[in-house]
Amino acid sequence: MDLNVPEPEPGEDLVAPAEHEWDVVDSAELYAPGPSTPEPDPEEDLVDSVELYVPCPSISEPHPEWVLAAPEESCAPGPSVPEPESKVTSEFSTLENYIPQNMFQLEDCLKNCALLKERHVTNVWPRVFIGDEEIATDRDVLREMCITHILNAAAPKKALNYYLGTYYRGLHINYYGLPTTDRRCSDISKYFMPAAKFIDKALDKRVLICCKQGVEHSATLFLAYLMICHDMMVEEAIDHVIKSRRIRPSRDFLKKLTLLNADLVNKRKLKLQDTKTGRKRKKWQLKKSSAQM
């Protein structure tokens, strides 16, 4: 009779896996966030375990140092920079030791771009182009280039109203013409600041600076812009432009640029001195002190 009685072990083996499944659910509940939930039926063990682990996977907590390092890396400005005082001292020392080049040296520098091919238009700065008369009067090209602002660096006075009223109508172009070629307005330096302000305000769009050949008047006004708005020395401004475009400012224009360069350098020195001493000068004081230096 003993042989007809089933052994109890197989039945117990069938129950054993369920105990292990409950163990899995219990362990998942320990790691699942939020309030505790009632235990599910054994037939739902597989689904519940997947749902518990998919949105909230069981991973080890990050090291405390990693948590602190993450925001520092995202906000890091890059390589370390010197303290403001040491930076001011260094810049002032650079200006004190600066020896500007004369007109003849600048002319020699301009010879480096003589081998460049003359082009109708060149991108010389982000969203800033220097071009000739052919580009400035080609409506289709202006539309393709998405030009929104035009600075005519050699606009005859008689043609200003014509250009403003008719030629660029319908292109949504902000036009600004400077009569630098007029005999009664031979001093181009009087237009350095107005041109620089026009270019600077239009930098979020696309600007074309033009003249008849795109190598003299337009280039001179753009060089002045780099010096006024980007604190470049006249040599640095020329070096930047001749890397991409062939330009030929006249000797008189170079002389005006060297005078502008000297004035800007002196003003920067005064501002750095005031930063070191905590003094605040008014604009007329800066002009007067700069003229005396």
SVG drawing of the C-alpha trace seen along z (x, -y; Angstrom):
<svg xmlns="http://www.w3.org/2000/svg" viewBox="-5 -122 61 124">
<polyline fill="none" stroke="black" stroke-width="0.4" points="0.0,0.0 2.8,-2.3 3.6,-2.3 0.2,-3.7 0.5,-6.7 1.9,-9.8 5.0,-11.4 4.4,-14.8 7.6,-16.3 6.4,-16.9 3.4,-18.8 5.6,-21.0 7.9,-21.6 5.0,-23.0 4.3,-25.6 7.9,-26.5 8.2,-28.7 5.3,-30.8 7.1,-31.6 10.1,-32.8 7.8,-34.9 6.4,-36.6 10.0,-37.2 10.6,-39.1 7.5,-41.2 8.5,-42.0 11.9,-43.1 10.4,-45.3 8.1,-46.9 11.0,-47.8 12.6,-49.8 9.4,-51.2 8.7,-54.9 5.5,-56.1 3.0,-54.6 2.9,-50.8 0.3,-49.0 -1.5,-45.7 0.2,-42.6 -1.1,-41.4 -2.4,-38.0 0.2,-35.4 -1.0,-35.4 -0.2,-39.1 3.4,-38.7 5.1,-39.0 3.2,-42.1 3.6,-43.9 7.3,-43.2 7.8,-44.7 5.7,-47.7 7.6,-48.3 11.0,-48.1 10.5,-49.9 9.7,-53.5 11.8,-53.2 14.7,-50.8 16.6,-49.6 20.0,-51.2 22.5,-52.2 22.4,-55.7 25.1,-58.0 28.0,-59.0 27.5,-62.3 30.5,-63.8 28.9,-63.1 25.8,-64.9 27.8,-68.0 29.9,-67.9 27.1,-67.8 25.8,-71.4 29.3,-72.8 30.2,-71.3 27.1,-72.6 27.7,-76.1 31.4,-76.2 32.5,-79.2 35.5,-77.3 39.1,-77.8 39.9,-79.9 40.3,-83.6 42.4,-86.0 40.9,-88.2 39.5,-91.5 42.3,-93.6 45.1,-91.5 43.2,-91.5 43.0,-95.3 46.7,-95.6 47.7,-93.3 45.6,-95.1 46.9,-98.5 50.5,-97.2 49.8,-96.0 48.5,-99.4 51.4,-101.2 53.9,-99.1 51.9,-99.4 53.7,-101.0 51.3,-101.8 52.4,-101.4 52.5,-104.4 50.8,-104.8 53.7,-103.4 53.8,-100.3 50.1,-99.8 50.5,-100.1 53.1,-97.4 50.7,-95.3 47.9,-95.8 50.2,-94.4 49.7,-91.0 46.3,-90.8 47.3,-91.8 47.3,-88.2 43.7,-87.7 41.2,-87.5 38.9,-90.5 35.3,-89.4 32.0,-91.2 31.1,-90.4 32.9,-88.8 31.7,-87.7 34.1,-89.6 32.3,-89.1 29.4,-87.0 26.4,-88.4 28.4,-91.3 29.5,-91.5 31.6,-94.0 30.5,-94.3 30.7,-96.5 28.2,-98.5 27.2,-95.5 26.1,-93.5 24.4,-96.5 22.2,-97.0 21.3,-93.4 17.9,-92.9 17.8,-89.2 21.2,-88.6 20.3,-90.8 17.1,-88.7 19.1,-85.4 21.6,-86.7 18.8,-87.7 20.3,-91.2 18.2,-93.3 20.5,-96.4 22.7,-98.2 25.3,-100.8 26.3,-102.7 29.8,-104.0 30.0,-106.2 26.5,-107.5 26.2,-110.7 23.9,-113.2 21.7,-113.6 21.0,-109.9 20.1,-109.4 16.4,-110.1 16.3,-108.0 17.7,-105.0 15.7,-105.5 12.4,-106.0 12.4,-103.6 15.2,-101.2 15.1,-99.0 11.3,-99.3 9.7,-95.9 12.9,-94.2 12.4,-95.1 15.9,-96.6 17.0,-99.3 19.2,-101.6 21.7,-104.1 23.8,-106.2 26.8,-108.2 28.0,-110.9 31.7,-110.3 32.6,-111.1 31.0,-114.5 33.6,-117.3 32.2,-119.2 32.4,-116.1 35.9,-114.9 36.6,-114.0 35.5,-110.3 36.3,-110.2 33.1,-112.1 31.2,-109.0 33.2,-106.5 30.8,-106.6 27.5,-106.7 28.6,-103.8 29.8,-101.8 26.4,-102.3 24.4,-101.3 26.4,-98.1 26.3,-97.2 22.6,-97.6 22.0,-95.4 24.2,-92.5 21.2,-90.3 20.3,-90.6 22.5,-90.6 24.4,-93.7 26.0,-94.7 28.6,-97.5 29.1,-98.7 30.9,-101.3 31.7,-101.5 34.5,-98.8 34.1,-97.5 37.7,-98.0 38.2,-101.6 35.3,-103.5 33.4,-100.4 36.5,-98.7 37.6,-101.9 34.2,-102.2 34.3,-98.5 37.8,-98.8 36.7,-101.7 33.7,-99.6 36.1,-96.8 38.2,-99.4 35.3,-101.2 33.0,-98.2 35.5,-95.4 38.6,-97.2 40.8,-96.2 44.0,-98.1 44.2,-99.3 46.8,-96.6 44.5,-93.9 41.5,-95.2 43.5,-95.2 44.9,-91.8 41.4,-90.4 39.9,-91.8 42.8,-91.0 42.5,-87.3 39.3,-87.1 39.1,-90.3 41.4,-92.4 41.1,-96.1 42.8,-99.3 42.1,-102.2 43.8,-105.4 46.7,-107.0 44.4,-109.7 41.9,-107.1 44.8,-105.2 45.8,-108.5 42.3,-108.9 42.3,-105.4 45.6,-105.9 44.2,-109.1 41.1,-107.1 43.4,-104.4 45.4,-106.8 42.2,-108.3 40.7,-104.9 43.9,-103.7 44.1,-106.8 40.4,-106.4 40.9,-102.8 43.9,-103.7 41.8,-106.3 39.0,-103.8 41.5,-101.2 43.1,-103.8 39.6,-104.8 38.8,-101.1 41.9,-100.7 41.3,-103.9 37.5,-103.7 37.2,-107.1 34.2,-107.8 34.7,-110.3 32.0,-111.9 32.2,-111.7 33.4,-115.2 36.2,-114.5 37.2,-111.5 37.4,-113.5 39.4,-116.3 41.8,-114.0 42.2,-111.9 43.1,-115.1 45.7,-116.0 47.5,-112.7"/>
</svg>
